[in-house]
């Protein structure tokens, strides 16, 4: 059976003011969760059910392409189409193209919600009910923007795409999804998706090695020996955790994220290429692209100060140049520090009084008794010190 | 014991507190902080963007106030400023109040939370121990208000 899929990213529809489903202009579907973009995980899942011919259509600007380049998982890679404002027209055209190429069924979904659906079950449901379109719904009978469309239902498909997946031409039997569902509407949902994956509440598995129970480390990730990582935690590929930093309460650092010295990351997610400054407290937040979304205060703040939140260069060449420059700056500084520490030690050793006093002070008794039975006329100075502080 | 109520200066912080604005703000508040035992409240309700320079000025103001045996309190934190204060671990250094009035009142009470505890009683008809009334205001754009 020839089953194909159309994945739509963006195109937030509805009359209500729905959340924009993005952070810093990047759609949440393109964001990494535990080492892989959400869209890549959806594509992998489709492939597992034998659905390989897929087209991804997005209305996001082409500037996000550096973040989507990692979404290539198969020689039969999904076709990525940046449709801009004509997202829905492009979806309809792709559907017609699939039908003309002889597809038996077309799955159309919007990301949007992340749904772990059993596609075999859903297709069987669609075939059993003999509908033109089947719609996946959650436990509250709300649409999950996931449809199976028969080639015969091309007018239904047209109506569906024209209404931005909000309206059906005919009534259909809904398919209730039993698997994991995440609406992925805002930063809090992205955080919950990652945490659920870390706690094995969904099918997402971290793309990393479990170095300790509950602690996952991506390829090339580095943790300073004085840093502390408390399970469950995920440090993505090439992530860096500097000295005295603390990563705790299910925090997730995506690839190339960096936490500077002394910073505490608690119950938070650091998006790819995010660098946190030194000595900060990041709690209940999703941080990235110069933005911080606080999940408890339910607010998103733009932070342009590089001392607080910065971006690691996306280009590998820029990163290499930055690392080389940092190394060249580090070596002379260390040499200077070493020379300074040495001269300081020499100066203290050269002071004979200091050395003598230090040596004798260790051997001397705390209170000196008089040498003979005759009491000294002079009050012992160390006793005076005891009287002053002991008040006795 | 005789108590003399001293003026409390309420200063509204600008919308952006970057390096340039922070310097300007520091110049504006310096005269208030240089007085004897200054009592200053910064109203942060307008602040939409604050960076490390802004935080630095806050700490500098706090240092100056403490040096002269005074105090600096923050009031009406905007969500943005609250997030940055938490991020930089500076929120815990200041007494923070929901609004400027509460912050001004707190200077009159012996313990910082004494009046907050009194508030429910006030609504039940108990006369408050101290009342803060605005004495004068300088509406020259600086947003500073004096209350005794």
HADDOCK unambig.tbl for C-alpha pairs under 7 A between the chains (distance, minus, plus):
assign (segid A and resid 280 and name CA) (segid B and resid 87 and name CA) 5.47 0.50 0.50
assign (segid A and resid 280 and name CA) (segid B and resid 88 and name CA) 5.03 0.50 0.50
assign (segid A and resid 280 and name CA) (segid B and resid 89 and name CA) 6.47 0.50 0.50
assign (segid A and resid 281 and name CA) (segid B and resid 86 and name CA) 6.69 0.50 0.50
assign (segid A and resid 281 and name CA) (segid B and resid 87 and name CA) 4.74 0.50 0.50
assign (segid A and resid 281 and name CA) (segid B and resid 88 and name CA) 6.25 0.50 0.50
assign (segid A and resid 281 and name CA) (segid B and resid 89 and name CA) 6.20 0.50 0.50
assign (segid A and resid 282 and name CA) (segid B and resid 87 and name CA) 5.61 0.50 0.50
assign (segid A and resid 299 and name CA) (segid B and resid 79 and name CA) 6.64 0.50 0.50
assign (segid A and resid 301 and name CA) (segid B and resid 80 and name CA) 5.69 0.50 0.50
assign (segid A and resid 305 and name CA) (segid B and resid 51 and name CA) 5.73 0.50 0.50
assign (segid A and resid 305 and name CA) (segid B and resid 52 and name CA) 6.86 0.50 0.50
